[in-house]
Amino acid sequence: MSPRIFSNIGRRQFLRAGGAFGATAFLPRLSSAASARDPRLVVIILRGALDGLSAVGPVGDPDYAGLHGDIALRLEGANAALPLDPFFALNPGMPVFHSLFKQGQSAVVHATATAYRERSHFDGQDVLESGFAGPGRTQSGWLNRALEAMPHGDRISAKGALSVGAITPLVLRGGAQVVGWAPTNLVSAGDDLATRLLDLYRHQDAALGNALSDGLNIDRIAMREMGSDTKPRGGFDSVAGMRQAAQGAAKLMAADDGPRIAALAFDGWDTHANEGGPTGRLAMLLSGLDGAFDEFKKGLGPRWSDTAIVAITEFGRTAKINGTVGTDHGTGTVAFLAGGAIRGGRVIANWPGLKPAQLYQARDLAPTTDLRAVLKGVLADQFGLSAAVLGEKVFPDSAAVRPIQGLIAA
């Protein structure tokens, strides 16, 4: 399992109650954005560094097959890749994403990366989620700061953001309200106990009482929308686990009183050995991500049309396979966009080429698109955040990185 990011969280910031209170709440001030639509945004963190060349293969590049060897995607034979356009093809483990692509509801950004150019998982994930150009700069994440920057008082700020899983990822930590939900094996506590605990906290510690109230509200929505069957069927690095996480998040976000912004983290993408290409470990992981897209579409129902999902990773992997039929830590990779709000049916890429002189440090796919430009474009079009706010507050010191326009359908 790839390294995880943790931070010290004080008692007033973090509350996790057992049983029916399988929710966490992060306090401070609320914020939001005004919009004529009812937009939703889901950010999926793929921890471990995704091999973008085996996820979306540049089958039209004459140097691709030789570099990527046995795990390169091919358009013919068993387990053939799914064509996206004359140059790129999708891993066959992602038929749902391919169908969305053909419907104009998914897109790929290729040869993308954060500003980070080393190859440490820990630091790479820190940069990916903090939104800063380098590691160790902050204990807040860009998605939380985006929520803080939205106008106060409307339906987005009032519901806060949703963190799915036992630990809130760095991307969602900060001053804006975040509530957490995770499937639990614990026996549910009764409403009477919940009421007494809530009364106790409100008298002893008002902030902690409000946190518990937010957590209980998310649990009530979960019980209402999903029933009592919340027993986990696998971790978030399994196909079933990814589907279950997405299923729960979708139903919570589809509710009129549910959150509009969510973040999930899926582990296990560190494929140093026996990676597989169209089949094997990576294809299995991609099928789990594909299942998550499927669950979001089904679970969000009519809300799907206003939803954007972004799946991102800390960096890519080497262009050339290693001696254990895997790939080592690299640089350029892919970002997946999906949702009814996405202007899809396209691969967005300034392709750098795969000849030795074109590789980054003679080993990696060279990044030609700053991932912050992608994220800024989504935030600008979904929530109306200005370039100044995005360049100064959400992604500090990044004014030179301009948002990609037109990622969201008009």
Beta strands, then each sheet from edge to edge (+ up, - down):
strand 1: 23-26
strand 2: 40-46
strand 3: 56-57
strand 4: 82-83
strand 5: 89-90
strand 6: 106-113
strand 7: 161-164
strand 8: 178-181
strand 9: 261-266
strand 10: 307-313
strand 11: 333-338
strand 12: 346-348
strand 13: 369-370
sheet 1: 1+ 8- 7- 9- 2- 10- 11+ 6- 12-
sheet 2: 1+ 8- 7- 9- 2- 10- 11+ 6- 13-
sheet 3: 3+ 5- 4+
end
